[in-house]
Amino acid sequence: MQYVCDVAGGRTWFRIETEVEAARESELMSHAVEKHFRRAYDAASQAYRPGQMHYVEQDIGRAAHIRRTMPAFLTLRDAEGNALVTAMLPPPGPAGPAGRPIIVGRGNGDPYPDHGEAIEALGRHFGVTLERARCYPYHRG
């Protein structure tokens, strides 16, 4: 995982960088972020076009392309490393149908009541507004 930013209450946002990390997040949080990470990674990887490079050089830019074009998957952790919130932020650029941020808590619960300030801080870090009505997909009631 890659450090992103610290927030109040001794919590820290990290970027999920590998399928193994996404699988662990799914396990800890009882949701399907691993499936979404894998799909986004595969789509970004398949969209990569190396251009006119020699065969041995053709994958040099693949990792940078994937990181640039797939959504950012993030986890909020407390000081002990416990997973609290999972976020998926679309890559910069025109928002397509999958261009909506998604933010969930354990078991796809609503993370905003307990972690709204941390989510707001993540939005400030990325220069986006992460309001509950737009980002939490499981409105109940």
N, CA, C and O atoms as CSV, one atom per row, in Angstrom:
chain,resi,resn,atom,element,x,y,z
A,1,MET,N,N,0.838,-1.180,0.000
A,1,MET,CA,C,0.000,0.000,0.000
A,1,MET,C,C,0.879,1.238,0.000
A,1,MET,O,O,2.002,1.231,0.504
A,2,GLN,N,N,0.349,2.276,-0.567
A,2,GLN,CA,C,1.081,3.535,-0.644
A,2,GLN,C,C,0.381,4.574,0.236
A,2,GLN,O,O,-0.836,4.746,0.165
A,3,TYR,N,N,1.161,5.254,1.055
A,3,TYR,CA,C,0.645,6.318,1.909
A,3,TYR,C,C,0.031,7.421,1.046
A,3,TYR,O,O,0.600,7.805,0.025
A,4,VAL,N,N,-1.134,7.928,1.462
A,4,VAL,CA,C,-1.787,9.031,0.758
A,4,VAL,C,C,-1.810,10.275,1.644
A,4,VAL,O,O,-1.250,11.305,1.269
A,5,CYS,N,N,-2.453,10.195,2.818
A,5,CYS,CA,C,-2.514,11.358,3.720
A,5,CYS,C,C,-3.003,10.941,5.099
A,5,CYS,O,O,-3.715,9.950,5.254
A,6,ASP,N,N,-2.602,11.723,6.093
A,6,ASP,CA,C,-3.087,11.539,7.458
A,6,ASP,C,C,-4.324,12.398,7.662
A,6,ASP,O,O,-4.481,13.446,7.036
A,7,VAL,N,N,-5.205,11.935,8.551
A,7,VAL,CA,C,-6.396,12.702,8.900
A,7,VAL,C,C,-6.550,12.688,10.419
A,7,VAL,O,O,-5.840,11.963,11.115
A,8,ALA,N,N,-7.477,13.489,10.923
A,8,ALA,CA,C,-7.694,13.605,12.364
A,8,ALA,C,C,-7.978,12.243,12.999
A,8,ALA,O,O,-8.457,11.322,12.338
A,9,GLY,N,N,-7.683,12.138,14.260
A,9,GLY,CA,C,-7.993,10.923,15.002
A,9,GLY,C,C,-6.995,9.803,14.797
A,9,GLY,O,O,-7.310,8.642,15.058
A,10,GLY,N,N,-5.798,10.127,14.334
A,10,GLY,CA,C,-4.780,9.094,14.138
A,10,GLY,C,C,-5.070,8.141,13.000
A,10,GLY,O,O,-4.551,7.025,12.976
A,11,ARG,N,N,-5.889,8.564,12.059
A,11,ARG,CA,C,-6.233,7.722,10.913
A,11,ARG,C,C,-5.429,8.144,9.688
A,11,ARG,O,O,-4.986,9.287,9.578
A,12,THR,N,N,-5.251,7.196,8.774
A,12,THR,CA,C,-4.436,7.433,7.585
A,12,THR,C,C,-5.088,6.774,6.376
A,12,THR,O,O,-5.590,5.652,6.455
A,13,TRP,N,N,-5.071,7.491,5.256
A,13,TRP,CA,C,-5.518,6.930,3.979
A,13,TRP,C,C,-4.319,6.330,3.249
A,13,TRP,O,O,-3.243,6.927,3.198
A,14,PHE,N,N,-4.523,5.139,2.685
A,14,PHE,CA,C,-3.520,4.459,1.872
A,14,PHE,C,C,-4.157,4.065,0.546
A,14,PHE,O,O,-5.360,3.814,0.464
A,15,ARG,N,N,-3.325,4.017,-0.487
A,15,ARG,CA,C,-3.777,3.549,-1.802
A,15,ARG,C,C,-3.504,2.049,-1.902
A,15,ARG,O,O,-2.399,1.589,-1.613
A,16,ILE,N,N,-4.510,1.302,-2.308
A,16,ILE,CA,C,-4.376,-0.135,-2.545
A,16,ILE,C,C,-3.739,-0.303,-3.916
A,16,ILE,O,O,-4.277,0.175,-4.915
A,17,GLU,N,N,-2.594,-0.981,-3.972
A,17,GLU,CA,C,-1.841,-1.064,-5.217
A,17,GLU,C,C,-1.828,-2.438,-5.871
A,17,GLU,O,O,-1.505,-2.543,-7.054
A,18,THR,N,N,-2.166,-3.485,-5.144
A,18,THR,CA,C,-2.081,-4.829,-5.716
A,18,THR,C,C,-3.369,-5.607,-5.472
A,18,THR,O,O,-4.179,-5.252,-4.616
A,19,GLU,N,N,-3.533,-6.658,-6.231
A,19,GLU,CA,C,-4.693,-7.522,-6.068
A,19,GLU,C,C,-4.685,-8.192,-4.694
A,19,GLU,O,O,-5.745,-8.413,-4.109
A,20,VAL,N,N,-3.506,-8.514,-4.178
A,20,VAL,CA,C,-3.394,-9.120,-2.846
A,20,VAL,C,C,-3.905,-8.142,-1.781
A,20,VAL,O,O,-4.630,-8.535,-0.867
A,21,GLU,N,N,-3.525,-6.878,-1.906
A,21,GLU,CA,C,-4.014,-5.865,-0.960
A,21,GLU,C,C,-5.521,-5.690,-1.078
A,21,GLU,O,O,-6.207,-5.527,-0.069
A,22,ALA,N,N,-6.040,-5.724,-2.300
A,22,ALA,CA,C,-7.481,-5.609,-2.509
A,22,ALA,C,C,-8.209,-6.811,-1.910
A,22,ALA,O,O,-9.289,-6.663,-1.338
A,23,ALA,N,N,-7.621,-7.995,-2.040
A,23,ALA,CA,C,-8.227,-9.196,-1.465
A,23,ALA,C,C,-8.267,-9.096,0.065
A,23,ALA,O,O,-9.258,-9.474,0.689
A,24,ARG,N,N,-7.214,-8.599,0.649
A,24,ARG,CA,C,-7.168,-8.431,2.109
A,24,ARG,C,C,-8.208,-7.396,2.560
A,24,ARG,O,O,-8.872,-7.583,3.580
A,25,GLU,N,N,-8.344,-6.321,1.803
A,25,GLU,CA,C,-9.354,-5.299,2.124
A,25,GLU,C,C,-10.753,-5.903,2.063
A,25,GLU,O,O,-11.577,-5.641,2.940
A,26,SER,N,N,-11.029,-6.698,1.048
A,26,SER,CA,C,-12.331,-7.363,0.942
A,26,SER,C,C,-12.587,-8.251,2.156
A,26,SER,O,O,-13.687,-8.267,2.709
A,27,GLU,N,N,-11.564,-8.982,2.557
A,27,GLU,CA,C,-11.691,-9.877,3.710
A,27,GLU,C,C,-11.941,-9.084,5.001
A,27,GLU,O,O,-12.835,-9.420,5.779
A,28,LEU,N,N,-11.156,-8.046,5.217
A,28,LEU,CA,C,-11.294,-7.250,6.436
A,28,LEU,C,C,-12.610,-6.487,6.506
A,28,LEU,O,O,-13.193,-6.330,7.579
A,29,MET,N,N,-13.067,-6.018,5.356
A,29,MET,CA,C,-14.242,-5.144,5.313
A,29,MET,C,C,-15.533,-5.856,4.896
A,29,MET,O,O,-16.593,-5.230,4.869
A,30,SER,N,N,-15.467,-7.127,4.576
A,30,SER,CA,C,-16.647,-7.904,4.186
A,30,SER,C,C,-17.404,-7.260,3.029
A,30,SER,O,O,-18.616,-7.057,3.095
A,31,HIS,N,N,-16.657,-6.942,1.963
A,31,HIS,CA,C,-17.278,-6.444,0.739
A,31,HIS,C,C,-16.453,-6.893,-0.464
A,31,HIS,O,O,-15.499,-7.654,-0.300
A,32,ALA,N,N,-16.797,-6.442,-1.658
A,32,ALA,CA,C,-16.238,-6.997,-2.890
A,32,ALA,C,C,-15.248,-6.084,-3.599
A,32,ALA,O,O,-15.189,-6.097,-4.828
A,33,VAL,N,N,-14.470,-5.292,-2.868
A,33,VAL,CA,C,-13.525,-4.396,-3.541
A,33,VAL,C,C,-12.517,-5.172,-4.389
A,33,VAL,O,O,-12.062,-4.671,-5.418
A,34,GLU,N,N,-12.167,-6.374,-3.974
A,34,GLU,CA,C,-11.215,-7.177,-4.756
A,34,GLU,C,C,-11.729,-7.406,-6.181
A,34,GLU,O,O,-10.972,-7.283,-7.143
A,35,LYS,N,N,-12.991,-7.733,-6.309
A,35,LYS,CA,C,-13.588,-7.974,-7.628
A,35,LYS,C,C,-13.515,-6.713,-8.487
A,35,LYS,O,O,-13.162,-6.781,-9.664
A,36,HIS,N,N,-13.845,-5.573,-7.904
A,36,HIS,CA,C,-13.822,-4.312,-8.644
A,36,HIS,C,C,-12.399,-3.895,-9.003
A,36,HIS,O,O,-12.160,-3.363,-10.087
A,37,PHE,N,N,-11.456,-4.136,-8.094
A,37,PHE,CA,C,-10.053,-3.837,-8.366
A,37,PHE,C,C,-9.559,-4.679,-9.545
A,37,PHE,O,O,-8.942,-4.156,-10.473
A,38,ARG,N,N,-9.834,-5.975,-9.504
A,38,ARG,CA,C,-9.389,-6.879,-10.570
A,38,ARG,C,C,-9.963,-6.479,-11.915
A,38,ARG,O,O,-9.247,-6.469,-12.917
A,39,ARG,N,N,-11.254,-6.146,-11.952
A,39,ARG,CA,C,-11.882,-5.737,-13.213
A,39,ARG,C,C,-11.248,-4.451,-13.757
A,39,ARG,O,O,-10.963,-4.352,-14.950
A,40,ALA,N,N,-11.031,-3.476,-12.881
A,40,ALA,CA,C,-10.446,-2.201,-13.306
A,40,ALA,C,C,-9.014,-2.399,-13.784
A,40,ALA,O,O,-8.600,-1.805,-14.780
A,41,TYR,N,N,-8.263,-3.226,-13.080
A,41,TYR,CA,C,-6.875,-3.499,-13.461
A,41,TYR,C,C,-6.831,-4.182,-14.829
A,41,TYR,O,O,-6.059,-3.788,-15.703
A,42,ASP,N,N,-7.658,-5.197,-15.004
A,42,ASP,CA,C,-7.693,-5.919,-16.285
A,42,ASP,C,C,-8.092,-5.003,-17.437
A,42,ASP,O,O,-7.498,-5.067,-18.513
A,43,ALA,N,N,-9.088,-4.156,-17.222
A,43,ALA,CA,C,-9.528,-3.234,-18.276
A,43,ALA,C,C,-8.417,-2.250,-18.635
A,43,ALA,O,O,-8.171,-1.995,-19.814
A,44,ALA,N,N,-7.750,-1.701,-17.632
A,44,ALA,CA,C,-6.656,-0.758,-17.886
A,44,ALA,C,C,-5.495,-1.451,-18.582
A,44,ALA,O,O,-4.884,-0.879,-19.484
A,45,SER,N,N,-5.189,-2.661,-18.177
A,45,SER,CA,C,-4.092,-3.411,-18.786
A,45,SER,C,C,-4.382,-3.738,-20.252
A,45,SER,O,O,-3.502,-3.623,-21.105
A,46,GLN,N,N,-5.613,-4.142,-20.536
A,46,GLN,CA,C,-5.984,-4.482,-21.907
A,46,GLN,C,C,-6.043,-3.260,-22.813
A,46,GLN,O,O,-5.888,-3.376,-24.029
A,47,ALA,N,N,-6.267,-2.088,-22.223
A,47,ALA,CA,C,-6.335,-0.856,-23.020
A,47,ALA,C,C,-4.953,-0.307,-23.361
A,47,ALA,O,O,-4.839,0.616,-24.168
A,48,TYR,N,N,-3.922,-0.852,-22.770
A,48,TYR,CA,C,-2.568,-0.350,-23.013
A,48,TYR,C,C,-2.105,-0.683,-24.432
A,48,TYR,O,O,-2.220,-1.820,-24.889
A,49,ARG,N,N,-1.588,0.319,-25.105
A,49,ARG,CA,C,-1.034,0.153,-26.452
A,49,ARG,C,C,0.398,0.668,-26.426
A,49,ARG,O,O,0.612,1.871,-26.281
A,50,PRO,N,N,1.380,-0.211,-26.564
A,50,PRO,CA,C,2.778,0.193,-26.404
A,50,PRO,C,C,3.338,1.067,-27.514
A,50,PRO,O,O,4.426,1.619,-27.354
A,51,GLY,N,N,2.658,1.210,-28.603
A,51,GLY,CA,C,3.204,2.017,-29.695
A,51,GLY,C,C,4.265,1.253,-30.462
A,51,GLY,O,O,4.219,0.026,-30.547
A,52,GLN,N,N,5.207,1.970,-31.011
A,52,GLN,CA,C,6.227,1.340,-31.842
A,52,GLN,C,C,7.500,1.096,-31.036
A,52,GLN,O,O,8.503,1.789,-31.206
A,53,MET,N,N,7.440,0.120,-30.175
A,53,MET,CA,C,8.604,-0.247,-29.370
A,53,MET,C,C,9.064,-1.635,-29.770
A,53,MET,O,O,8.308,-2.423,-30.337
A,54,HIS,N,N,10.310,-1.912,-29.466
A,54,HIS,CA,C,10.813,-3.257,-29.674
A,54,HIS,C,C,10.087,-4.209,-28.728
A,54,HIS,O,O,9.590,-3.801,-27.679
A,55,TYR,N,N,10.035,-5.466,-29.109
A,55,TYR,CA,C,9.296,-6.465,-28.338
A,55,TYR,C,C,9.680,-6.447,-26.855
A,55,TYR,O,O,8.801,-6.485,-25.995
A,56,VAL,N,N,10.955,-6.392,-26.550
A,56,VAL,CA,C,11.394,-6.448,-25.153
A,56,VAL,C,C,11.055,-5.181,-24.378
A,56,VAL,O,O,11.075,-5.195,-23.147
A,57,GLU,N,N,10.749,-4.098,-25.061
A,57,GLU,CA,C,10.439,-2.828,-24.403
A,57,GLU,C,C,8.943,-2.541,-24.324
A,57,GLU,O,O,8.543,-1.544,-23.722
A,58,GLN,N,N,8.120,-3.384,-24.911
A,58,GLN,CA,C,6.715,-3.032,-25.074
A,58,GLN,C,C,5.934,-2.886,-23.769
A,58,GLN,O,O,4.917,-2.193,-23.751
A,59,ASP,N,N,6.371,-3.511,-22.685
A,59,ASP,CA,C,5.635,-3.401,-21.433
A,59,ASP,C,C,6.197,-2.358,-20.473
A,59,ASP,O,O,5.727,-2.251,-19.340
A,60,ILE,N,N,7.188,-1.592,-20.902
A,60,ILE,CA,C,7.816,-0.610,-20.024
A,60,ILE,C,C,6.798,0.399,-19.506
A,60,ILE,O,O,6.830,0.738,-18.323
A,61,GLY,N,N,5.919,0.875,-20.329
A,61,GLY,CA,C,4.948,1.883,-19.913
A,61,GLY,C,C,3.639,1.335,-19.373
A,61,GLY,O,O,2.762,2.112,-18.996
A,62,ARG,N,N,3.483,0.016,-19.326
A,62,ARG,CA,C,2.213,-0.594,-18.906
A,62,ARG,C,C,1.835,-0.202,-17.470
A,62,ARG,O,O,0.693,0.187,-17.224
A,63,ALA,N,N,2.764,-0.298,-16.532
A,63,ALA,CA,C,2.446,0.002,-15.126
A,63,ALA,C,C,1.995,1.451,-14.962
A,63,ALA,O,O,1.032,1.727,-14.246
A,64,ALA,N,N,2.687,2.370,-15.619
A,64,ALA,CA,C,2.307,3.787,-15.530
A,64,ALA,C,C,0.939,4.015,-16.166
A,64,ALA,O,O,0.129,4.781,-15.644
A,65,HIS,N,N,0.682,3.352,-17.292
A,65,HIS,CA,C,-0.623,3.472,-17.953
A,65,HIS,C,C,-1.738,2.970,-17.035
A,65,HIS,O,O,-2.772,3.622,-16.895
A,66,ILE,N,N,-1.526,1.820,-16.416
A,66,ILE,CA,C,-2.543,1.239,-15.534
A,66,ILE,C,C,-2.821,2.185,-14.367
A,66,ILE,O,O,-3.979,2.449,-14.045
A,67,ARG,N,N,-1.787,2.683,-13.749
A,67,ARG,CA,C,-1.959,3.580,-12.597
A,67,ARG,C,C,-2.689,4.869,-13.004
A,67,ARG,O,O,-3.481,5.408,-12.232
A,68,ARG,N,N,-2.421,5.346,-14.198
A,68,ARG,CA,C,-3.002,6.599,-14.683
A,68,ARG,C,C,-4.466,6.435,-15.092
A,68,ARG,O,O,-5.247,7.377,-14.961
A,69,THR,N,N,-4.847,5.262,-15.581
A,69,THR,CA,C,-6.176,5.102,-16.163
A,69,THR,C,C,-7.186,4.356,-15.298
A,69,THR,O,O,-8.389,4.462,-15.537
A,70,MET,N,N,-6.734,3.612,-14.312
A,70,MET,CA,C,-7.711,2.891,-13.486
A,70,MET,C,C,-8.084,3.728,-12.260
A,70,MET,O,O,-7.316,4.599,-11.850
A,71,PRO,N,N,-9.247,3.473,-11.680
A,71,PRO,CA,C,-9.642,4.203,-10.474
A,71,PRO,C,C,-8.617,4.006,-9.358
A,71,PRO,O,O,-7.877,3.022,-9.341
A,72,ALA,N,N,-8.589,4.959,-8.427
A,72,ALA,CA,C,-7.764,4.820,-7.232
A,72,ALA,C,C,-8.596,4.087,-6.185
A,72,ALA,O,O,-9.706,4.506,-5.857
A,73,PHE,N,N,-8.059,3.006,-5.671
A,73,PHE,CA,C,-8.699,2.256,-4.602
A,73,PHE,C,C,-7.954,2.603,-3.323
A,73,PHE,O,O,-6.731,2.482,-3.249
A,74,LEU,N,N,-8.713,3.040,-2.308
A,74,LEU,CA,C,-8.087,3.541,-1.089
A,74,LEU,C,C,-8.712,2.907,0.141
A,74,LEU,O,O,-9.861,2.467,0.117
A,75,THR,N,N,-7.928,2.868,1.227
A,75,THR,CA,C,-8.419,2.356,2.496
A,75,THR,C,C,-8.044,3.317,3.607
A,75,THR,O,O,-6.928,3.834,3.646
A,76,LEU,N,N,-8.977,3.550,4.502
A,76,LEU,CA,C,-8.725,4.345,5.692
A,76,LEU,C,C,-8.414,3.380,6.822
A,76,LEU,O,O,-9.182,2.456,7.092
A,77,ARG,N,N,-7.282,3.599,7.479
A,77,ARG,CA,C,-6.856,2.741,8.585
A,77,ARG,C,C,-6.679,3.558,9.857
A,77,ARG,O,O,-6.311,4.732,9.813
A,78,ASP,N,N,-6.948,2.919,10.989
A,78,ASP,CA,C,-6.696,3.583,12.261
A,78,ASP,C,C,-5.235,3.367,12.658
A,78,ASP,O,O,-4.475,2.746,11.914
A,79,ALA,N,N,-4.843,3.875,13.821
A,79,ALA,CA,C,-3.446,3.805,14.255
A,79,ALA,C,C,-2.954,2.368,14.437
A,79,ALA,O,O,-1.751,2.115,14.362
A,80,GLU,N,N,-3.867,1.429,14.674
A,80,GLU,CA,C,-3.488,0.016,14.814
A,80,GLU,C,C,-3.521,-0.743,13.493
A,80,GLU,O,O,-3.207,-1.932,13.455
A,81,GLY,N,N,-3.897,-0.069,12.413
A,81,GLY,CA,C,-3.947,-0.707,11.102
A,81,GLY,C,C,-5.282,-1.332,10.764
A,81,GLY,O,O,-5.397,-2.011,9.743
A,82,ASN,N,N,-6.296,-1.124,11.591
A,82,ASN,CA,C,-7.624,-1.676,11.314
A,82,ASN,C,C,-8.281,-0.928,10.152
A,82,ASN,O,O,-8.237,0.301,10.092
A,83,ALA,N,N,-8.879,-1.667,9.244
A,83,ALA,CA,C,-9.569,-1.082,8.093
A,83,ALA,C,C,-10.894,-0.471,8.553
A,83,ALA,O,O,-11.656,-1.098,9.289
A,84,LEU,N,N,-11.157,0.767,8.106
A,84,LEU,CA,C,-12.351,1.490,8.525
A,84,LEU,C,C,-13.276,1.852,7.372
A,84,LEU,O,O,-14.497,1.754,7.500
A,85,VAL,N,N,-12.702,2.272,6.243
A,85,VAL,CA,C,-13.464,2.743,5.082
A,85,VAL,C,C,-12.708,2.339,3.825
A,85,VAL,O,O,-11.478,2.317,3.813
A,86,THR,N,N,-13.444,2.022,2.772
A,86,THR,CA,C,-12.850,1.754,1.468
A,86,THR,C,C,-13.429,2.753,0.471
A,86,THR,O,O,-14.634,3.004,0.461
A,87,ALA,N,N,-12.561,3.319,-0.366
A,87,ALA,CA,C,-13.007,4.294,-1.368
A,87,ALA,C,C,-12.480,3.902,-2.738
A,87,ALA,O,O,-11.382,3.360,-2.862
A,88,MET,N,N,-13.270,4.181,-3.761
A,88,MET,CA,C,-12.845,4.033,-5.140
A,88,MET,C,C,-13.107,5.372,-5.817
A,88,MET,O,O,-14.255,5.795,-5.953
A,89,LEU,N,N,-12.034,6.033,-6.240
A,89,LEU,CA,C,-12.152,7.328,-6.903
A,89,LEU,C,C,-11.778,7.169,-8.365
A,89,LEU,O,O,-10.725,6.608,-8.669
A,90,PRO,N,N,-12.616,7.650,-9.283
A,90,PRO,CA,C,-12.306,7.505,-10.702
A,90,PRO,C,C,-11.054,8.294,-11.071
A,90,PRO,O,O,-10.710,9.266,-10.399
A,91,PRO,N,N,-10.379,7.879,-12.130
A,91,PRO,CA,C,-9.204,8.635,-12.574
A,91,PRO,C,C,-9.616,10.015,-13.059
A,91,PRO,O,O,-10.768,10.217,-13.441
A,92,PRO,N,N,-8.695,10.963,-13.050
A,92,PRO,CA,C,-9.026,12.296,-13.573
A,92,PRO,C,C,-9.450,12.216,-15.037
A,92,PRO,O,O,-9.016,11.332,-15.775
A,93,GLY,N,N,-10.295,13.141,-15.437
A,93,GLY,CA,C,-10.742,13.170,-16.831
A,93,GLY,C,C,-12.249,13.129,-16.910
A,93,GLY,O,O,-12.935,13.194,-15.890
A,94,PRO,N,N,-12.772,13.018,-18.137
A,94,PRO,CA,C,-14.226,13.002,-18.309
A,94,PRO,C,C,-14.846,11.807,-17.589
A,94,PRO,O,O,-14.368,10.679,-17.712
A,95,ALA,N,N,-15.897,12.064,-16.849
A,95,ALA,CA,C,-16.550,10.996,-16.087
A,95,ALA,C,C,-17.538,10.251,-16.973
A,95,ALA,O,O,-18.488,10.829,-17.501
A,96,GLY,N,N,-17.293,8.975,-17.119
A,96,GLY,CA,C,-18.228,8.116,-17.822
A,96,GLY,C,C,-19.204,7.529,-16.830
A,96,GLY,O,O,-19.321,8.047,-15.719
A,97,PRO,N,N,-19.913,6.462,-17.184
A,97,PRO,CA,C,-20.877,5.863,-16.270
A,97,PRO,C,C,-20.219,5.332,-14.993
A,97,PRO,O,O,-20.850,5.299,-13.936
A,98,ALA,N,N,-18.965,4.923,-15.088
A,98,ALA,CA,C,-18.253,4.416,-13.911
A,98,ALA,C,C,-17.439,5.520,-13.254
A,98,ALA,O,O,-16.565,5.240,-12.433
A,99,GLY,N,N,-17.717,6.774,-13.606
A,99,GLY,CA,C,-16.935,7.890,-13.113
A,99,GLY,C,C,-17.382,8.444,-11.778
A,99,GLY,O,O,-16.959,9.537,-11.400
A,100,ARG,N,N,-18.209,7.741,-11.063
A,100,ARG,CA,C,-18.703,8.200,-9.772
A,100,ARG,C,C,-17.852,7.594,-8.655
A,100,ARG,O,O,-17.596,6.390,-8.663
A,101,PRO,N,N,-17.411,8.408,-7.698
A,101,PRO,CA,C,-16.699,7.845,-6.552
A,101,PRO,C,C,-17.636,6.939,-5.746
A,101,PRO,O,O,-18.838,7.191,-5.667
A,102,ILE,N,N,-17.083,5.903,-5.162
A,102,ILE,CA,C,-17.846,5.001,-4.303
A,102,ILE,C,C,-17.093,4.873,-2.993
A,102,ILE,O,O,-15.897,4.585,-2.977
A,103,ILE,N,N,-17.801,5.089,-1.899
A,103,ILE,CA,C,-17.188,5.026,-0.580
A,103,ILE,C,C,-18.099,4.211,0.327
A,103,ILE,O,O,-19.278,4.528,0.489
A,104,VAL,N,N,-17.536,3.147,0.922
A,104,VAL,CA,C,-18.322,2.261,1.778
A,104,VAL,C,C,-17.542,1.895,3.035
A,104,VAL,O,O,-16.317,1.996,3.089
A,105,GLY,N,N,-18.294,1.470,4.037
A,105,GLY,CA,C,-17.718,0.963,5.267
A,105,GLY,C,C,-17.782,-0.560,5.290
A,105,GLY,O,O,-18.034,-1.200,4.268
A,106,ARG,N,N,-17.554,-1.117,6.444
A,106,ARG,CA,C,-17.586,-2.577,6.626
A,106,ARG,C,C,-18.953,-3.123,6.188
A,106,ARG,O,O,-19.996,-2.574,6.542
A,107,GLY,N,N,-18.924,-4.208,5.418
A,107,GLY,CA,C,-20.161,-4.832,4.946
A,107,GLY,C,C,-21.007,-3.916,4.082
A,107,GLY,O,O,-22.230,-4.047,4.048
A,108,ASN,N,N,-20.363,-2.985,3.380
A,108,ASN,CA,C,-21.032,-1.987,2.539
A,108,ASN,C,C,-21.884,-1.018,3.349
A,108,ASN,O,O,-22.794,-0.389,2.810
A,109,GLY,N,N,-21.594,-0.897,4.637
A,109,GLY,CA,C,-22.313,0.042,5.485
A,109,GLY,C,C,-21.926,1.481,5.170
A,109,GLY,O,O,-20.970,1.748,4.442
A,110,ASP,N,N,-22.699,2.397,5.742
A,110,ASP,CA,C,-22.488,3.825,5.532
A,110,ASP,C,C,-21.346,4.314,6.427
A,110,ASP,O,O,-21.481,4.296,7.650
A,111,PRO,N,N,-20.228,4.748,5.845
A,111,PRO,CA,C,-19.095,5.193,6.649
A,111,PRO,C,C,-19.182,6.660,7.081
A,111,PRO,O,O,-18.399,7.101,7.922
A,112,TYR,N,N,-20.114,7.410,6.520
A,112,TYR,CA,C,-20.160,8.853,6.757
A,112,TYR,C,C,-20.425,9.257,8.208
A,112,TYR,O,O,-19.793,10.204,8.677
A,113,PRO,N,N,-21.314,8.601,8.941
A,113,PRO,CA,C,-21.541,9.038,10.320
A,113,PRO,C,C,-20.269,9.004,11.189
A,113,PRO,O,O,-20.036,9.924,11.973
A,114,ASP,N,N,-19.464,7.970,11.056
A,114,ASP,CA,C,-18.259,7.834,11.890
A,114,ASP,C,C,-16.998,8.413,11.268
A,114,ASP,O,O,-16.065,8.767,11.989
A,115,HIS,N,N,-16.953,8.516,9.954
A,115,HIS,CA,C,-15.703,8.889,9.283
A,115,HIS,C,C,-15.879,10.002,8.246
A,115,HIS,O,O,-15.055,10.144,7.343
A,116,GLY,N,N,-16.938,10.779,8.375
A,116,GLY,CA,C,-17.203,11.862,7.421
A,116,GLY,C,C,-16.063,12.854,7.298
A,116,GLY,O,O,-15.745,13.292,6.192
A,117,GLU,N,N,-15.435,13.222,8.419
A,117,GLU,CA,C,-14.315,14.171,8.376
A,117,GLU,C,C,-13.131,13.598,7.616
A,117,GLU,O,O,-12.467,14.312,6.865
A,118,ALA,N,N,-12.865,12.313,7.808
A,118,ALA,CA,C,-11.755,11.662,7.108
A,118,ALA,C,C,-12.033,11.589,5.606
A,118,ALA,O,O,-11.122,11.754,4.794
A,119,ILE,N,N,-13.288,11.343,5.242
A,119,ILE,CA,C,-13.668,11.294,3.826
A,119,ILE,C,C,-13.546,12.684,3.208
A,119,ILE,O,O,-13.088,12.827,2.075
A,120,GLU,N,N,-13.955,13.695,3.949
A,120,GLU,CA,C,-13.823,15.073,3.473
A,120,GLU,C,C,-12.345,15.430,3.264
A,120,GLU,O,O,-11.994,16.091,2.287
A,121,ALA,N,N,-11.488,14.990,4.182
A,121,ALA,CA,C,-10.049,15.251,4.048
A,121,ALA,C,C,-9.473,14.548,2.818
A,121,ALA,O,O,-8.602,15.097,2.143
A,122,LEU,N,N,-9.948,13.350,2.526
A,122,LEU,CA,C,-9.505,12.646,1.317
A,122,LEU,C,C,-9.912,13.436,0.081
A,122,LEU,O,O,-9.127,13.576,-0.857
A,123,GLY,N,N,-11.129,13.949,0.081
A,123,GLY,CA,C,-11.598,14.762,-1.041
A,123,GLY,C,C,-10.731,15.998,-1.244
A,123,GLY,O,O,-10.374,16.336,-2.373
A,124,ARG,N,N,-10.393,16.672,-0.142
A,124,ARG,CA,C,-9.517,17.846,-0.247
A,124,ARG,C,C,-8.154,17.449,-0.823
A,124,ARG,O,O,-7.584,18.171,-1.640
A,125,HIS,N,N,-7.644,16.306,-0.393
A,125,HIS,CA,C,-6.346,15.848,-0.888
A,125,HIS,C,C,-6.364,15.654,-2.407
A,125,HIS,O,O,-5.400,16.001,-3.089
A,126,PHE,N,N,-7.449,15.106,-2.930
A,126,PHE,CA,C,-7.564,14.843,-4.365
A,126,PHE,C,C,-8.242,15.978,-5.132
A,126,PHE,O,O,-8.337,15.927,-6.358
A,127,GLY,N,N,-8.709,16.992,-4.424
A,127,GLY,CA,C,-9.356,18.128,-5.085
A,127,GLY,C,C,-10.736,17.815,-5.617
A,127,GLY,O,O,-11.149,18.359,-6.642
A,128,VAL,N,N,-11.466,16.929,-4.918
A,128,VAL,CA,C,-12.826,16.580,-5.324
A,128,VAL,C,C,-13.751,16.658,-4.105
A,128,VAL,O,O,-13.294,16.594,-2.964
A,129,THR,N,N,-15.028,16.795,-4.356
A,129,THR,CA,C,-16.016,16.787,-3.286
A,129,THR,C,C,-16.590,15.384,-3.183
A,129,THR,O,O,-17.049,14.821,-4.178
A,130,LEU,N,N,-16.567,14.823,-1.992
A,130,LEU,CA,C,-17.020,13.442,-1.793
A,130,LEU,C,C,-18.238,13.420,-0.863
A,130,LEU,O,O,-18.179,12.889,0.246
A,131,GLU,N,N,-19.335,14.003,-1.334
A,131,GLU,CA,C,-20.532,14.053,-0.511
A,131,GLU,C,C,-21.248,12.708,-0.506
A,131,GLU,O,O,-21.209,11.955,-1.479
A,132,ARG,N,N,-21.899,12.432,0.611
A,132,ARG,CA,C,-22.551,11.147,0.841
A,132,ARG,C,C,-23.568,10.810,-0.252
A,132,ARG,O,O,-23.593,9.683,-0.746
A,133,ALA,N,N,-24.406,11.777,-0.634
A,133,ALA,CA,C,-25.468,11.523,-1.612
A,133,ALA,C,C,-24.919,11.013,-2.940
A,133,ALA,O,O,-25.593,10.260,-3.644
A,134,ARG,N,N,-23.727,11.411,-3.276
A,134,ARG,CA,C,-23.124,11.000,-4.554
A,134,ARG,C,C,-22.251,9.754,-4.423
A,134,ARG,O,O,-22.153,8.969,-5.366
A,135,CYS,N,N,-21.617,9.565,-3.266
A,135,CYS,CA,C,-20.588,8.531,-3.129
A,135,CYS,C,C,-21.021,7.262,-2.423
A,135,CYS,O,O,-20.421,6.207,-2.631
A,136,TYR,N,N,-22.043,7.341,-1.596
A,136,TYR,CA,C,-22.479,6.131,-0.885
A,136,TYR,C,C,-23.626,5.497,-1.677
A,136,TYR,O,O,-24.722,6.055,-1.729
A,137,PRO,N,N,-23.381,4.335,-2.294
A,137,PRO,CA,C,-24.360,3.779,-3.248
A,137,PRO,C,C,-25.534,3.020,-2.627
A,137,PRO,O,O,-26.455,2.635,-3.347
A,138,TYR,N,N,-25.525,2.797,-1.321
A,138,TYR,CA,C,-26.547,1.937,-0.712
A,138,TYR,C,C,-27.449,2.715,0.229
A,138,TYR,O,O,-27.607,2.334,1.389
A,139,HIS,N,N,-28.038,3.791,-0.248
A,139,HIS,CA,C,-28.924,4.601,0.591
A,139,HIS,C,C,-30.036,3.722,1.116
A,139,HIS,O,O,-30.733,3.045,0.361
A,140,ARG,N,N,-30.183,3.749,2.420
A,140,ARG,CA,C,-31.229,2.928,3.060
A,140,ARG,C,C,-32.174,3.868,3.787
A,140,ARG,O,O,-31.782,4.602,4.694
A,141,GLY,N,N,-33.405,3.826,3.372
A,141,GLY,CA,C,-34.410,4.596,4.081
A,141,GLY,C,C,-34.669,5.941,3.578
A,141,GLY,O,O,-35.508,6.655,4.127
